[in-house]
Amino acid sequence: MTDSEKLDLLLEKVTGINEKVNALDEKITVLEKDIVDVKADLRRLQRDADFILDEVERVHGILDEHKADKAVHTA
């Protein structure tokens, strides 16, 4: 194998590696964006869950007050 052939082979391999690295870089960029989106979704879900639990607690308090008011329970 001549030096020129060896250099061509090395260049071909380096070019292939470079293309793979570029593809991985693009995938990582997409993954980073996806992670940011997932974190935002998780924060929104946590806020929604907190709101729901607060509302359940509020309604539970109203029901407890109603149960404690013996004037409304005439059976």
N, C-alpha and C positions, 0 to 999 in steps of 0.2 A: 504494500500500500504506500503510495507516494505521500509526501508531506501535504500536497494540495488536497488529496483525497481525505487525509486525516483532518485537515482544517475544515473541509466541507462537512464532514461527519460531525465534528465538534460544533460547528455553526448550526447545523440542523438540530442537534440535541439542545443547544442553548436556546434556540428559537422556540422549540417545543416547550421547554421549561418555562420560558418567559410567557408564553401564551397561557400555560396552566396557572402561573402565578397571577396573571391579569384576571383570569376567570375567577380564581379564588378571591381576589380582591373585590371584584364586583359582587360576588355572593356574600362576602362579609359585610359589605355596605348595605345590601338588602336586608341581611339578618339584623344589623344594627337598627335599621329603620323599623323593622318588625318588632324588635324588643322595645323600642320607644313606644310604639303603638300598643303593645300588650300592657306595658306599665300604665299607660293612660287609661286603658280599659279596666285594669285592676283597681285603679284609684276611683274611677267612676262607680264600679261595682261596690266598692267599700262604702262610698258615700250613700249609694242607694240602700245598701244593707243597713247602715246606721239609721237612715231615715225611716225605714220600715220598722226596725226595732224600737225606735223612739215612738213611733205611732202606735205600735202594739202596747207599749208601756203606758202611753197616755190613755188608750181605750180601756186597758185593764184597770187603771185607777178609777175611771168613770164607772165601770161595772162594780168595783169594790164599794164605791160610795153608794151606788144604787142598792146593792145587797144590804148594806148597813142601815139604810133608811127603812125602818120597819113600818112607817106610816104608809108606804106604797104597797106593802104586801099584806093584803087583807084576804085571807083564805079561810 
